[in-house]
Amino acid sequence: MVMKVLFISGSPRKRSNTDYLLEITRSVTGGDFIKLSDYSINPCNSCRVCLKHKECIVKDDMELIYPMLFESDVIVLGSPVYFNNVSAQMKAFMDRTWCIRGKLRNKIGGAIVVGRRYGIESAITAINAFFLKHEMIPANRGVCGIAFEEGGIQNDKEAINATKELGYRIKELGKIIVFNQF
């Protein structure tokens, strides 16, 4: 059985620092990579129809992403830090998963954020709260990279090593959780 890993980038930049770290973890685990900026995702309109019908009535590219989430054993979210939190793209994605709560239960989650020192912890907390809301299992506390300029993350050796360790931890948990289904 092969573990299915989905990497989701919330960075709107091409060749972003966030994508760089996600790709390092992906080199350890394998898996698919999507960039939220390549999709049209509208914000949640708080209509609450999903509470009754168990699906979102907003019709956009989230309909393409939901099946990818369901098929995955592991979901790794990566985001730059904007205004002390995840990017707008990542936040819209996270909000739009309210309608599928309970359907990601026991999947493994990984968090990677990149910022300029301040706000990193808030972004990691937001991603880990997403995992916990969905009853997912965070692989670790998350990876925090320090960078601002394009390519600057390549100087953060600690973050690069941490992304590799995240990949190894995901594989370790996969052996325990995915392959030993109770």
N, C-alpha and C positions, 0 to 999 in steps of 0.2 A: 504494500500500500504506500503510495506516495502522498506526502503531506502537501496540501495546496495552500500556498502563501500568496496573499494579495497585498501589494504595496500601494499606498494611496498618497500622492503628493498634493498638498494644499498650497504649493507655491505657484504663483502666476508667472514667475520668471522662467525663461528658458535657461538651461544649464545652471540651475540654481544651486546654492549651497545645500539646501535641504535635499534636493534630488541626489546630489553627490553622496551624502551620507546614506540615504535610502539604498542607493545602488551598491554601496559597500556591504550592507547587511544582506542585500539580495544576492551578492556574490557568494555568501556563505550558505544561504538557505535555498536559493532558486526561487522561482515564483513569477507572478505577473505584476506589471507595473502600470498604474494609470495616473494621469495627471488631471485633477479636477478642473483646471482651467481649459481643458479640451472638451469639456461637457457644459451643457447649458443646465444649470441647477438654480431653480428659483428658491427663494426663502420660504420657510414654513409660514403659512398665513393664519395659523392658529384657529382654523375652522372647527377642529375637534371631530371631524367626520370619521377620522381613522379610529377613534375610540369605539365607534359602533360597527364600522365595516372592515376594520383590521387592514386597511390599505389607504395609501395617500391618494387624494383626488387631484392633486396638482400633477399635471401631465407634462413631463420634461425628461431630460436624460437620466434622472434617477431611476427610471424604469429599466435602463440598461445596466445600472450599477447594482441594484438590489440582487439580481441573480448571482452576480460575482461574489457578493457578500455571503449569500447562502451557501454557495459551493466551496467557500474557503474554510480551511481549518485554522488559519492564522490571518490576522489583519494587522498590518503595520501602518500607522498613520504618521506622516511627517508634515511639519508646518514651519514656516518662518514665524517669527514673533513680531506681530504688529500691535501696537498699543497695548502691550503687556498681555497678549493673548494669542490664540491661533488666528490665522488669516481668515478673511471673510469667506473665501471659498471653502475652507475646512469647516467653519462654523455653520454655513448653510447646509453642507453635507451632513454634519452631525445632527443638526436640528431635524432634517428630513428623515432621519432613521427612527424617529419617535414611533411611527406607525408599524415598525417591525420589531418592537421590543419583545423580548422573549425568544426571538428567532436566531439570535447570535450567541445564545447561552453556551458556556463552556468552550467557546473558541478562544484561542490565544491572542492576546493583543500586545503590540509593541509600539512605543512612542519615541519619536525623534523630533526635536525642535532645534532651530538655529536662530540666534539673536545676538544682540550687542551687550550682553550681561544682564541688564534689567528686564524683567518680564518673562524670563525663561521659565521660572518655576510656575508661574500662572498658566502658561501654555501647556506645560507637562501635566499640571493638575487638571486642566480642562479635558485633555485627551484621556487621562486615566479615569476621570469621572465618567466619560463616555463609555469606557470599557465596563466600569462597575455598574452603570445604569443598565447596560445590556447583559449583565451577569457573565461577562467575559473574564478571562484570567490574564491579568497583566504579567508579561514575562519578567519584567523588572521595573524599577522606578522610572525608567526612561532615560534617553540620551539627550544631553544638552550640548550643542555646539556653539562656539563663539565665533561670529563672523558678521561682516556687514557688506563689504565690497565683493563683487563677483569673484569667485575662486578663493576667497579668503579662508574658507573652511579647511583648505588643504594645509594650513599652518596649525590647525588645532589637532595635534597628534593624540591628545587624550580623547577627544570626541571620535576620531577615526578608530582608535582601539576599542572604545566603548561600543561602537556600532558593530564591530566584529564580534565582540562578546555578546551583544544582543542576539546576533544570528546564532551563535553557539547555544545560548540559553533557549532560544526558540526551538532548536533541534532537540535539545534535552527534554523540554516539556512535551514536545511532539511525541517522543518515544513513550513518555509516561501517560499522556492524556489521549492523543489521537489513536495510537496504535494499541493501547490497552483499554479499549472501551469496555466499561463495566457492564 
